[in-house]
Amino acid sequence: MQEAYDAYNTCLEPYGLQAVYTPGEGESTGQYRGSLSNDEQLKVMQECRSKTGADLVSTLYADISSNPNNVDTAAMQRTTYQCLAKHDLLPQSISESEYLAMVDRGTTQESMTASLKRESEFFSEYWEQTYDGQPNPNFKYDQNTPQGHQFYLCNNDPLNQ
């Protein structure tokens, strides 16, 4: 994991950007010098993710960390959906099959980005940032609220909820 983010940061460094990955919270990226616009930063980040595979490695790391028993991805996603439904955390009606289609990351950078965008838009009230790292104006429930905390638990440990 560290090697992937070292390579990612090496790619970001000439643009004055730096990324940090924290288990359970994901990636945060900041600009420590320069004046790239948000769109320019996003483009650089996407290019560096593609070159280094840091996004794929971090996704795999998160999957392994949250699933030490190696429950297959589809079963874990179904369990997450069931947890969200059980705790009334779905912002609108969605079937299990619709949820599974929404969270399917696919195998390419483009499909991963599209999936994250769909998911962040659907669950916008729980995401502090949009899929591309921008502040989310619809954010309502952080982990200090009962609803936000349960959302976090369903997504990070659905087998024990």
C-alpha atoms as one frame of an Amber mdcrd trajectory, in Angstrom:
protein
   0.000   0.000   0.000   2.710   2.458   1.003   4.661   1.759  -2.183   1.611
   2.587  -4.313   1.089   5.909  -2.537   4.804   6.710  -2.693   4.623   6.291
  -6.488   1.368   8.276  -6.608   2.915  11.139  -4.610   6.023  11.081  -6.802
   3.718  11.619  -9.774   1.747  14.366  -7.969   4.771  16.204  -6.548   5.730
  18.248  -9.654   2.211  19.753  -9.547   2.418  20.698  -5.865  -0.061  18.017
  -4.801   0.216  15.395  -2.080  -2.084  12.508  -1.200  -2.540  10.568   2.020
  -4.486   7.335   2.372  -6.002   6.556   5.764  -7.736   3.196   6.312 -11.416
   3.734   7.008 -11.373   7.272   5.654  -9.802   6.861   2.237  -7.715   9.355
   0.343  -7.276  13.028   0.992  -5.292  15.202  -1.379  -4.021  18.706  -0.831
  -2.176  21.323  -2.804   0.853  22.616  -0.906   2.202  24.878  -3.643   1.102
  26.185  -7.000  -2.279  27.377  -8.162  -3.950  24.603 -10.129  -7.696  24.946
 -10.478  -9.899  22.183  -9.093 -10.380  20.810 -12.612  -6.629  20.822 -13.249
  -5.987  19.071  -9.921  -8.583  16.431 -10.745  -7.024  15.806 -14.157  -3.543
  15.401 -12.641  -4.895  13.094  -9.928  -6.696  10.919 -12.468  -3.590  10.693
 -14.655  -1.394   9.773 -11.682  -3.890   7.196 -10.435  -3.894   5.588 -13.870
  -0.097   5.583 -14.068   0.505   4.203 -10.577  -2.583   2.085  -9.875  -2.842
   3.692  -6.423  -6.649   3.745  -6.578  -6.838   0.045  -7.391  -4.360  -0.823
  -4.641  -6.225   1.290  -2.065  -9.535  -0.319  -3.043  -8.025  -3.777  -2.686
  -6.443  -2.811   0.641  -9.773  -1.498   1.961 -11.552  -4.644   0.774  -9.042
  -6.930   2.498  -8.992  -4.882   5.700 -12.769  -4.802   5.993 -13.203  -8.428
   4.943 -10.585 -10.625   6.633 -12.763 -13.727   6.153 -12.618 -13.213   2.392
 -16.366 -13.113   1.821 -16.797 -12.641  -1.915 -17.450  -9.125  -3.163 -21.014
  -9.768  -4.321 -21.996 -11.276  -0.962 -20.362  -8.364   0.877 -22.197  -5.845
  -1.299 -25.509  -7.644  -0.685 -24.810  -7.598   3.058 -24.010  -3.886   2.896
 -27.272  -3.214   1.060 -29.213  -5.267   3.634 -27.568  -3.350   6.481 -28.377
   0.013   4.881 -31.983  -1.070   4.287 -32.342  -2.530   7.817 -31.217   0.757
   9.376 -33.291   2.906   6.979 -30.199   4.574   5.512 -31.147   4.426   1.830
 -31.976   8.006   0.760 -34.522   6.726  -1.744 -36.102   3.452  -2.695 -33.686
   1.184  -4.528 -33.791  -2.556  -5.048 -30.892  -4.806  -4.128 -30.124  -5.447
  -7.802 -30.149  -1.692  -8.538 -27.809  -1.105  -5.589 -25.443  -3.851  -6.766
 -25.331  -2.335 -10.260 -24.628   1.098  -8.778 -21.671  -0.051  -6.650 -20.128
  -2.349  -9.268 -16.654  -0.852  -9.762 -15.820  -2.749 -12.952 -12.216  -3.287
 -13.992 -11.163  -0.025 -15.638 -10.369   3.420 -14.282 -13.349   4.801 -16.190
 -15.796   2.269 -14.750 -14.445   2.853 -11.217 -14.853   6.612 -11.578 -18.372
   6.256 -12.990 -19.355   3.924 -10.150 -17.956   6.250  -7.477 -19.777   9.172
  -9.073 -23.115   7.298  -9.062 -22.631   6.182  -5.473 -21.541   9.606  -4.193
 -24.534  11.255  -5.864 -26.987   8.678  -4.487 -25.551   8.821  -0.946 -24.581
  12.503  -1.094 -25.949  13.296   2.360 -23.379  10.906   3.868 -20.331  11.922
   1.796 -18.383  14.961   2.992 -16.749  15.237  -0.424 -17.992  14.438  -3.894
 -16.449  11.522  -5.793 -13.765  13.859  -7.153 -12.739  15.272  -3.765 -14.700
  18.517  -3.871 -16.750  19.770  -0.879 -20.224  18.273  -1.012 -22.992  20.875
  -0.489 -25.513  18.092   0.289 -23.489  16.562   3.150 -25.602  16.193   6.335
 -24.581  13.154   8.367 -21.007  12.807   9.610 -19.811   9.958  11.835 -20.757
  11.950  14.950 -24.449  11.650  14.106 -26.306   8.380  14.765 -27.322   8.077
  11.114 -23.843   8.894   9.802 -22.167   6.529  12.251 -24.448   3.651  11.276
 -23.861   4.397   7.580 -20.111   4.159   8.240 -20.552   0.856  10.106 -22.730
  -0.664   7.367 -20.129   0.232   4.749 -17.061  -0.787   6.734 -18.271  -3.775
   8.748 -21.617  -4.936   7.348 -21.145  -8.508   8.551 -21.362  -7.408  12.185
 -24.304  -5.011  12.083
